[in-house]
Amino acid sequence: MLNKYPLWKYLLILSVLAIGLVYSIPNLYPDDPAIQISGASSALSIEQADVDRASKALQDAGIAVKAASIDERGRAGLIRLTKQDDQLPAKDIVRRALGDDYVVALNLAQTTPDWLRSLGASPMKLGLDLSGGVHFLLEVDMDKALDVRRKVYEGEIKSLLRKERIRYRSMPESNGRIQLGFADSDTLDKAQRLIRKDYSDFELTTVERGGQHILQLGLTPAKIAEIREYSIRQNLTTVRNRVNELGVAEPLVQRQGANRIVVELPGVQDTAEAKRILGKTASLEFRLQADPNAPRGATETFSFREEGRPPVQLERELIITGDHVTDAQASFDENGRPQVNIRLDGHGGELMNRATRNNVGRSMAVIFIEQKPVTRYVRQTIDGVEQEVAISSFVEEKKIISLATIQSPLGSQFRITGLNGQGESSELALLLRAGGLAAPMYFAEERTIGPSLGAENIAKGIASTEWAMIFVSLFIIAIYRFFGVLATVALAFNLVLLVGLMSAIGATLTLPGIAGIVLTLGMAVDANVLIFSRIREELANGLPVQRALHEGFDRAYSAILDSNLTTLLVGGILFAMGTGPVKGFAVTLSLGILTSMFTAIMFTRGLVNLIFGGRNFKKLWI
């Protein structure tokens, strides 16, 4: 029978409509501005007393607190505020109240009802130009990168000299140059020839001081430039890997200038965790424990991360650094204690084997290096008013996490023990797996773009969609009368379906994405125009009403399919080759094409069949 759908098609349309409504409803619940608190170390848990202390500090400062809570694992605390404008001053107040052992970050807390969350429904992620995202500007410490590389070279050169039985004396660096002392000129010449043969990246100069011949090794300008370039590229790759580990949708990670990296995390939910993971250097150093009779200039004193253990003297010479780590997995040893299984690259495995093969029975330490934030408050006069200003800086902290006796020569695979709990082992494994930083990074700038900054864009985007909906509806109703009303209903269904689909798959909506939604509305109407125009033509040719309806939908089907598929192809090309706003536009456009095809072919025809199918109409109001 003409213009009759079977029951399953009506049930399919109703099911799609119901799912679209469920996943689009969460967008009606705006997020609460919030302050998130977490420990600077994964071993530090958040207690109720910490949240109460922060809440009291906010209330004393006249900032209203809506609610305060701690997650189930005690890893983070969340303080919800009533006003968006209170976020920035609240962050400074909480940071000062808790100190540098805690990471305080801005966040947006969901208000979606639990029954929707249980169904996996959540609001659309919004890009930085709208609301819900964080912007970091990271600065790479190039001087530290050069210093670390010089230490690695120094260790390799000393090992080479010992292998060739050339006696030398270790001396401190001078103006970025490695210094080695020799007893006579013949030994100096022999060392020079050996170093020049294997290390062409050094400029060698000799000086005589106190009757001792000193060889100075300085990196060439070309090598310094190469190390700087490698450091920024390695850190850029590492940051991208860490962002991927965080599971952020459509992040932006790009280089800015010679030593800076821009990170934009749209729709991120855990800004404190992002800041903590991105800011970690996760650098490792492997050193041998010094002999009791070793010269003071060749040793350094390090303390343990675990309190209560006495400091230990270690050799200044490095075996390897964390740059040689290719894989790291957290696990447990035979006694149930946390550990990290390490895998090194070929060169790192060779250096580790060479160092441990000749030192079986001695102890080797694993040093964990991190940049800890330190905030101090000074009084400054700003615009004639004396104010207390927070000045943030970083202090490098080197602590021993493991000191164990070498039982046998090690190779490219071994394990690190002595960690404080599963959280620390998992974090260390994540950081090492994502890639080691070639140099420490500092947060030069941090901005959270919330509703207060994106309100104008959001308002304009919503207004443009509403006006597009109104004008398109008025136009199609004026042209196609009652069928225009049906098209308007289908248009509303298409919008709900598109929003629900974007929310379900976690797509990020940007301002260009809103333009894609507006364009989708026009394309959805275009499909209906093709159908209704074809129905008019069939009626004008003298076909009966039911036959005209049937032929109108069937003959317009191929035209709708061809036009939408070609546009979908363009959207796919934009998504594959574009970045940032272009990709956001492509996502919205492509999803909108799919929903508009469904509404035009299935939903609109379902409405027509439901109203006109099987009934004896002599004339259509079209």
ZAMARGU-4260 file (C-alpha; in steps of 0.2 Angstrom, whole numbers, plus 5000, padded with zeros to 4 digits):
<rodrens>
0) 5000/5000/5000 | 5006/5017/4995 | 5012/5029/5009 | 5011/5017/5023 | 5026/5013/5035
5) 5027/4996/5044 | 5026/4997/5063 | 5045/4994/5065 | 5049/5010/5055 | 5039/5021/5067
10) 5047/5012/5082 | 5064/5016/5074 | 5060/5034/5072 | 5053/5036/5090 | 5068/5027/5097
15) 5080/5038/5088 | 5070/5053/5094 | 5070/5047/5112 | 5089/5043/5112 | 5093/5061/5104
20) 5082/5069/5118 | 5091/5059/5132 | 5108/5064/5126 | 5104/5082/5122 | 5095/5086/5138
25) 5112/5087/5148 | 5116/5103/5138 | 5102/5111/5148 | 5112/5110/5164 | 5126/5123/5165
30) 5142/5118/5174 | 5146/5126/5191 | 5162/5136/5192 | 5174/5126/5204 | 5191/5126/5212
35) 5199/5109/5211 | 5212/5103/5224 | 5224/5089/5222 | 5241/5084/5229 | 5257/5090/5221
40) 5263/5072/5223 | 5252/5056/5220 | 5256/5050/5237 | 5247/5065/5245 | 5229/5062/5248
45) 5216/5075/5251 | 5207/5075/5268 | 5191/5083/5273 | 5201/5095/5284 | 5210/5102/5269
50) 5193/5105/5260 | 5186/5113/5276 | 5201/5124/5278 | 5200/5130/5260 | 5181/5133/5261
55) 5184/5143/5277 | 5197/5154/5269 | 5185/5158/5255 | 5170/5162/5266 | 5182/5173/5277
60) 5186/5182/5260 | 5167/5185/5256 | 5166/5172/5243 | 5151/5161/5243 | 5154/5142/5243
65) 5140/5132/5235 | 5146/5114/5240 | 5163/5105/5244 | 5167/5087/5241 | 5181/5074/5240
70) 5181/5060/5227 | 5180/5042/5232 | 5199/5039/5231 | 5204/5054/5241 | 5214/5061/5226
75) 5205/5077/5223 | 5194/5089/5232 | 5181/5100/5223 | 5174/5117/5229 | 5159/5123/5219
80) 5156/5142/5219 | 5140/5152/5215 | 5148/5165/5204 | 5160/5163/5189 | 5169/5180/5193
85) 5174/5172/5210 | 5185/5159/5202 | 5201/5168/5200 | 5202/5177/5217 | 5196/5160/5225
90) 5211/5151/5217 | 5223/5163/5224 | 5215/5162/5241 | 5215/5143/5242 | 5233/5142/5235
95) 5239/5153/5249 | 5229/5144/5262 | 5235/5127/5258 | 5253/5130/5252 | 5264/5123/5239
100) 5261/5105/5243 | 5244/5106/5234 | 5239/5109/5216 | 5225/5122/5215 | 5217/5123/5198
105) 5201/5131/5190 | 5188/5119/5184 | 5170/5117/5179 | 5159/5105/5189 | 5145/5095/5180
110) 5127/5098/5187 | 5120/5084/5176 | 5108/5073/5186 | 5114/5056/5191 | 5101/5047/5181
115) 5107/5055/5165 | 5125/5051/5170 | 5121/5033/5173 | 5115/5032/5155 | 5132/5040/5149
120) 5124/5056/5145 | 5134/5072/5147 | 5135/5090/5140 | 5144/5094/5124 | 5162/5098/5126
125) 5165/5116/5122 | 5180/5123/5113 | 5191/5137/5121 | 5182/5150/5111 | 5166/5146/5120
130) 5167/5139/5137 | 5176/5125/5146 | 5195/5124/5143 | 5212/5128/5149 | 5227/5137/5141
135) 5244/5133/5146 | 5260/5142/5140 | 5275/5131/5144 | 5293/5137/5144 | 5308/5125/5141
140) 5323/5128/5152 | 5337/5127/5138 | 5351/5130/5150 | 5346/5115/5160 | 5345/5105/5144
145) 5363/5109/5139 | 5369/5106/5157 | 5361/5088/5157 | 5368/5084/5140 | 5386/5090/5146
150) 5385/5079/5161 | 5380/5064/5150 | 5395/5068/5138 | 5407/5070/5153 | 5402/5053/5160
155) 5405/5045/5143 | 5422/5053/5140 | 5428/5048/5158 | 5423/5030/5154 | 5433/5031/5138
160) 5448/5037/5147 | 5447/5024/5160 | 5445/5011/5147 | 5461/5017/5138 | 5470/5018/5155
165) 5473/5037/5154 | 5474/5045/5171 | 5465/5061/5174 | 5458/5072/5187 | 5440/5077/5188
170) 5437/5096/5190 | 5421/5107/5191 | 5414/5115/5175 | 5420/5132/5170 | 5408/5143/5160
175) 5399/5128/5152 | 5415/5119/5149 | 5420/5102/5155 | 5437/5102/5163 | 5449/5087/5165
180) 5466/5088/5173 | 5482/5079/5168 | 5499/5077/5176 | 5510/5080/5160 | 5508/5086/5142
185) 5510/5068/5135 | 5495/5062/5144 | 5486/5077/5139 | 5490/5075/5120 | 5485/5057/5121
190) 5468/5061/5129 | 5465/5075/5115 | 5468/5063/5101 | 5456/5050/5109 | 5443/5063/5112
195) 5444/5071/5095 | 5443/5054/5087 | 5426/5050/5095 | 5419/5067/5099 | 5419/5079/5085
200) 5406/5091/5093 | 5418/5098/5106 | 5430/5113/5104 | 5446/5108/5114 | 5457/5121/5122
205) 5471/5118/5135 | 5477/5129/5149 | 5491/5127/5162 | 5486/5130/5180 | 5497/5127/5196
210) 5509/5115/5186 | 5494/5105/5180 | 5488/5103/5162 | 5470/5106/5160 | 5459/5101/5145
215) 5443/5111/5142 | 5429/5104/5132 | 5416/5116/5125 | 5401/5112/5114 | 5402/5119/5097
220) 5389/5132/5092 | 5381/5120/5080 | 5380/5107/5093 | 5372/5119/5105 | 5359/5124/5092
225) 5356/5106/5089 | 5353/5102/5107 | 5341/5117/5109 | 5331/5111/5094 | 5331/5093/5100
230) 5325/5099/5117 | 5310/5109/5111 | 5305/5095/5098 | 5307/5081/5111 | 5297/5091/5124
235) 5284/5094/5111 | 5282/5076/5107 | 5282/5072/5125 | 5268/5084/5129 | 5257/5077/5115
240) 5259/5060/5122 | 5255/5065/5139 | 5239/5074/5133 | 5234/5058/5124 | 5237/5049/5140
245) 5225/5061/5148 | 5212/5057/5135 | 5208/5075/5130 | 5197/5078/5115 | 5204/5088/5101
250) 5219/5096/5110 | 5230/5109/5103 | 5249/5107/5106 | 5260/5118/5096 | 5277/5126/5097
255) 5278/5145/5100 | 5295/5153/5097 | 5312/5146/5101 | 5308/5138/5118 | 5289/5139/5122
260) 5275/5127/5119 | 5256/5131/5119 | 5244/5118/5126 | 5225/5121/5124 | 5214/5108/5132
265) 5196/5111/5127 | 5182/5102/5137 | 5195/5096/5150 | 5187/5090/5166 | 5202/5087/5177
270) 5212/5103/5175 | 5222/5099/5191 | 5228/5082/5185 | 5232/5090/5168 | 5243/5103/5176
275) 5251/5091/5187 | 5255/5078/5173 | 5261/5091/5161 | 5272/5100/5173 | 5281/5085/5179
280) 5298/5083/5172 | 5299/5064/5176 | 5317/5065/5174 | 5328/5050/5180 | 5346/5049/5184
285) 5355/5033/5187 | 5371/5034/5198 | 5383/5023/5208 | 5385/5025/5226 | 5402/5034/5230
290) 5416/5025/5239 | 5419/5031/5256 | 5437/5037/5251 | 5431/5046/5235 | 5436/5064/5233
295) 5423/5077/5238 | 5423/5085/5221 | 5418/5069/5213 | 5403/5066/5224 | 5386/5073/5228
300) 5374/5071/5243 | 5356/5066/5240 | 5342/5062/5252 | 5328/5050/5250 | 5310/5054/5246
305) 5306/5042/5260 | 5308/5051/5276 | 5318/5044/5290 | 5333/5038/5280 | 5350/5046/5280
310) 5357/5055/5265 | 5369/5045/5254 | 5384/5050/5244 | 5383/5047/5226 | 5395/5049/5211
315) 5393/5065/5201 | 5396/5054/5185 | 5379/5049/5177 | 5376/5031/5171 | 5361/5036/5160
320) 5346/5048/5161 | 5328/5045/5158 | 5330/5050/5140 | 5335/5032/5136 | 5319/5025/5143
325) 5307/5017/5129 | 5294/5009/5139 | 5288/5008/5157 | 5275/4998/5165 | 5268/4998/5183
330) 5267/4981/5192 | 5270/4973/5209 | 5285/4962/5215 | 5284/4945/5223 | 5280/4953/5240
335) 5266/4964/5233 | 5276/4980/5233 | 5274/4992/5219 | 5287/4993/5205 | 5290/5000/5188
340) 5297/4989/5174 | 5309/4999/5163 | 5315/4995/5146 | 5329/5005/5138 | 5335/5009/5120
345) 5350/5001/5113 | 5362/5014/5118 | 5355/5016/5135 | 5356/4997/5138 | 5374/4997/5132
350) 5379/5011/5144 | 5369/5002/5159 | 5378/4985/5155 | 5395/4993/5154 | 5393/5002/5171
355) 5385/4988/5180 | 5396/4974/5173 | 5411/4982/5182 | 5403/4986/5198 | 5394/4971/5204
360) 5392/4971/5222 | 5391/4991/5223 | 5374/5000/5225 | 5366/5010/5212 | 5353/5024/5215
365) 5339/5030/5205 | 5336/5048/5207 | 5319/5056/5203 | 5320/5074/5197 | 5305/5086/5198
370) 5302/5105/5198 | 5292/5109/5213 | 5282/5125/5213 | 5286/5138/5227 | 5275/5153/5230
375) 5281/5168/5240 | 5271/5184/5243 | 5278/5202/5242 | 5270/5219/5244 | 5271/5229/5229
380) 5264/5246/5224 | 5252/5245/5209 | 5243/5260/5202 | 5248/5269/5218 | 5240/5256/5229
385) 5251/5244/5240 | 5246/5226/5237 | 5252/5209/5241 | 5257/5200/5225 | 5260/5181/5223
390) 5277/5177/5214 | 5278/5159/5208 | 5294/5150/5205 | 5301/5133/5204 | 5314/5124/5214
395) 5323/5108/5207 | 5321/5094/5219 | 5332/5078/5217 | 5328/5064/5228 | 5333/5045/5228
400) 5318/5033/5225 | 5328/5017/5225 | 5345/5012/5231 | 5349/4994/5228 | 5364/4983/5227
405) 5369/4977/5209 | 5368/4958/5210 | 5372/4955/5192 | 5375/4965/5176 | 5360/4974/5170
410) 5355/4977/5152 | 5340/4985/5143 | 5327/4978/5155 | 5326/4980/5174 | 5314/4986/5187
415) 5313/5001/5199 | 5307/4998/5217 | 5305/5008/5233 | 5290/5018/5227 | 5277/5025/5239
420) 5261/5015/5234 | 5253/5010/5218 | 5248/5028/5213 | 5266/5034/5213 | 5272/5019/5202
425) 5257/5021/5190 | 5261/5040/5188 | 5280/5037/5186 | 5276/5023/5173 | 5264/5035/5164
430) 5276/5049/5163 | 5291/5038/5157 | 5280/5029/5144 | 5274/5046/5137 | 5292/5051/5135
435) 5305/5059/5145 | 5308/5078/5144 | 5324/5083/5137 | 5323/5098/5149 | 5312/5105/5163
440) 5297/5115/5158 | 5289/5129/5168 | 5271/5136/5167 | 5274/5154/5160 | 5256/5157/5158
445) 5239/5148/5163 | 5222/5154/5158 | 5205/5145/5160 | 5192/5151/5147 | 5175/5150/5155
450) 5158/5156/5153 | 5163/5174/5158 | 5175/5175/5143 | 5165/5165/5131 | 5148/5172/5135
455) 5147/5184/5121 | 5152/5170/5108 | 5139/5158/5116 | 5126/5171/5115 | 5129/5176/5097
460) 5130/5157/5092 | 5114/5153/5100 | 5106/5169/5093 | 5112/5165/5076 | 5105/5147/5077
465) 5088/5153/5083 | 5086/5167/5070 | 5091/5154/5056 | 5078/5142/5063 | 5065/5156/5063
470) 5068/5163/5046 | 5070/5146/5037 | 5054/5140/5045 | 5044/5156/5040 | 5051/5154/5022
475) 5046/5136/5020 | 5029/5138/5028 | 5025/5153/5017 | 5030/5143/5001 | 5024/5125/5006
480) 5010/5129/5018 | 5006/5114/5029 | 5020/5104/5022 | 5031/5118/5028 | 5025/5115/5045
485) 5030/5097/5044 | 5047/5103/5038 | 5049/5114/5053 | 5045/5100/5065 | 5058/5089/5056
490) 5070/5104/5057 | 5068/5104/5076 | 5070/5085/5077 | 5086/5087/5066 | 5093/5100/5078
495) 5089/5089/5094 | 5097/5074/5085 | 5113/5083/5080 | 5116/5090/5098 | 5112/5073/5105
500) 5124/5065/5093 | 5138/5077/5097 | 5136/5075/5115 | 5136/5056/5114 | 5152/5054/5104
505) 5161/5068/5114 | 5163/5080/5100 | 5170/5097/5104 | 5159/5112/5099 | 5168/5128/5093
510) 5162/5144/5086 | 5165/5138/5068 | 5155/5122/5073 | 5140/5133/5077 | 5142/5140/5059
515) 5141/5121/5054 | 5125/5119/5063 | 5117/5134/5055 | 5123/5127/5038 | 5115/5110/5042
520) 5098/5118/5045 | 5099/5126/5028 | 5104/5109/5020 | 5090/5100/5029 | 5077/5112/5022
525) 5085/5110/5005 | 5081/5091/5006 | 5063/5095/5010 | 5062/5108/4996 | 5067/5095/4984
530) 5054/5083/4990 | 5040/5096/4991 | 5044/5103/4974 | 5044/5085/4966 | 5027/5082/4974
535) 5020/5099/4967 | 5026/5093/4949 | 5018/5076/4950 | 5001/5084/4956 | 5003/5097/4941
540) 5005/5082/4930 | 4988/5075/4935 | 4993/5061/4947 | 4982/5057/4961 | 4987/5063/4979
545) 4993/5046/4985 | 5003/5043/4969 | 5010/5060/4969 | 5016/5059/4987 | 5024/5042/4983
550) 5033/5048/4967 | 5039/5064/4975 | 5048/5055/4989 | 5055/5042/4978 | 5061/5053/4964
555) 5069/5065/4976 | 5078/5052/4985 | 5093/5050/4973 | 5095/5069/4971 | 5096/5071/4991
560) 5108/5056/4992 | 5120/5063/4979 | 5120/5081/4985 | 5123/5076/5003 | 5136/5063/5000
565) 5147/5075/4990 | 5146/5088/5004 | 5150/5074/5016 | 5166/5070/5006 | 5171/5088/5007
570) 5168/5088/5026 | 5179/5072/5027 | 5193/5081/5018 | 5192/5096/5029 | 5193/5085/5044
575) 5208/5075/5038 | 5218/5090/5032 | 5212/5104/5043 | 5216/5109/5061 | 5208/5118/5075
580) 5193/5129/5070 | 5192/5121/5052 | 5192/5103/5060 | 5178/5109/5072 | 5168/5115/5057
585) 5170/5099/5048 | 5165/5088/5062 | 5148/5098/5065 | 5145/5099/5046 | 5148/5080/5043
590) 5137/5075/5058 | 5124/5087/5052 | 5123/5080/5035 | 5120/5062/5042 | 5106/5069/5053
595) 5098/5079/5040 | 5098/5064/5028 | 5089/5054/5041 | 5076/5067/5045 | 5072/5071/5027
600) 5071/5053/5021 | 5064/5044/5036 | 5056/5057/5048 | 5048/5069/5036 | 5041/5054/5026
605) 5035/5046/5042 | 5025/5062/5047 | 5017/5063/5029 | 5013/5044/5029 | 5005/5046/5047
610) 4994/5060/5042 | 4990/5057/5024 | 4994/5039/5021 | 4978/5028/5017 | 4967/5042/5017
615) 4956/5049/5002 | 4963/5067/5000 | 4957/5076/4984 | 4969/5091/4987 | 4985/5094/4996
620) 4988/5111/5005 | 5006/5113/4997
</rodrens>
